[in-house]
């Protein structure tokens, strides 16, 4: 998909054999305003948040620990890190998108370096 918009979607992990995992609910933050806000002010998240375009994140003023997956332009996972509140993540040169979820979710979902994820936008938000 070329032009991402703020809204909702699904995230699915593709395993090494090309099999599809479970679909996870996804919020998409594509505008400057929603990318800047991210998960600030929230106590948790159901599913994950895609921030696009994005090459690095921070967890200042966050209320909970998050898992961060850095994705390249083809949605292959470049790196996965767990970030406690008040941390600054290192920029990833090949990263074009970032997926954030509650700590422990990435491992449970099978998201690790080299894995590819499929992202489908299902609903666009207005404004």
Helices and strands as residue ranges (DSSP letters): E 7-14, E 20-29, H 32-37, E 48-52, E 66-71, E 77-83, E 97-102, H 105-109, E 116-124
